């Protein structure tokens, strides 16, 4: 909790922000569905959305601006599922992605 890769602190906490009870249910169900794939507890906060503040311009398109080709962290893409790093997978075989 409170980290992303090597970065630590409350500003690195992962969260899902919802606008309706339906969205909240979807988020909680997704966490519950993916938890068996991880050895450690998923600690993503599921919280009502409030005022959104856009980050400063130098944070926008950070990877492109800093010559980084991709993020090293597992990422959930639309229609996809996260792939845990091999050190955190359960069992001898990695879980199959969910479509």
C-alpha positions in Angstrom: 0.0 0.0 0.0 1.1 3.6 -0.6 3.6 2.7 -3.3 4.0 2.2 -7.1 7.2 0.5 -8.1 10.0 2.1 -6.2 8.0 5.2 -5.3 6.5 5.3 -1.8 4.1 7.7 0.0 0.4 8.4 0.3 0.5 10.2 -3.1 1.2 6.8 -4.7 -1.9 5.1 -3.3 -3.9 3.3 -5.9 -7.6 4.1 -6.1 -10.8 3.6 -8.1 -13.1 6.6 -7.9 -16.8 6.0 -8.6 -19.8 8.2 -9.5 -22.6 5.8 -8.8 -23.4 2.7 -6.7 -23.3 0.7 -9.9 -19.7 1.8 -10.6 -18.8 1.0 -7.0 -20.2 -2.5 -7.3 -18.3 -3.1 -10.5 -15.0 -2.0 -8.9 -15.5 -4.1 -5.8 -16.5 -7.1 -7.9 -13.4 -6.7 -10.1 -11.1 -6.6 -7.0 -12.8 -9.7 -5.6 -12.5 -11.5 -8.9 -8.8 -10.7 -9.3 -7.7 -11.3 -5.7 -7.1 -15.0 -6.1 -4.4 -14.3 -8.7 -2.2 -12.4 -6.1 -0.5 -13.7 -3.0 -0.9 -10.3 -1.2 -4.2 -8.5 -0.5 -5.2 -6.0 -3.1 -5.3 -2.7 -1.3 -6.8 -0.4 -3.9 -9.1 2.1 -2.4 -12.7 2.3 -3.8 -13.9 5.8 -3.0 -16.6 8.2 -4.2 -15.2 10.6 -6.9 -14.9 14.2 -5.8 -13.3 17.3 -7.5 -10.7 16.3 -10.1 -7.6 18.4 -10.3 -5.6 18.0 -13.5 -1.8 17.5 -12.9 0.6 20.2 -14.0 1.6 20.1 -17.7 5.0 18.6 -17.0 3.2 15.5 -15.7 1.1 15.0 -18.8 2.4 12.4 -21.3 5.3 11.8 -18.8 6.6 8.6 -20.5 6.8 10.2 -23.9 8.5 13.4 -22.6 11.1 11.4 -20.6 12.0 8.7 -23.2 10.3 5.9 -21.4 8.7 3.3 -23.7 6.3 1.8 -21.2 5.3 1.5 -17.5 6.9 -1.5 -15.7 3.8 -1.9 -13.5 1.0 -4.3 -14.3 -1.7 -2.2 -16.0 -5.4 -3.0 -16.6 -6.4 -2.1 -20.1 -10.0 -1.7 -21.3 -11.4 -5.2 -21.7 -8.3 -6.8 -20.2 -7.1 -7.9 -16.8 -3.9 -7.2 -14.9 -1.0 -9.7 -15.2 0.7 -10.1 -11.8 4.5 -10.1 -11.9 5.9 -13.7 -11.9 7.1 -13.3 -8.3 3.6 -12.7 -7.1 1.6 -15.3 -9.1 0.0 -18.2 -7.4 0.8 -21.7 -8.4 3.2 -23.0 -11.1 1.4 -21.5 -14.1 0.5 -17.8 -14.6 -3.2 -17.0 -14.6 -4.8 -16.6 -18.0 -6.0 -13.1 -18.9 -9.7 -12.5 -18.5 -11.5 -11.2 -21.6 
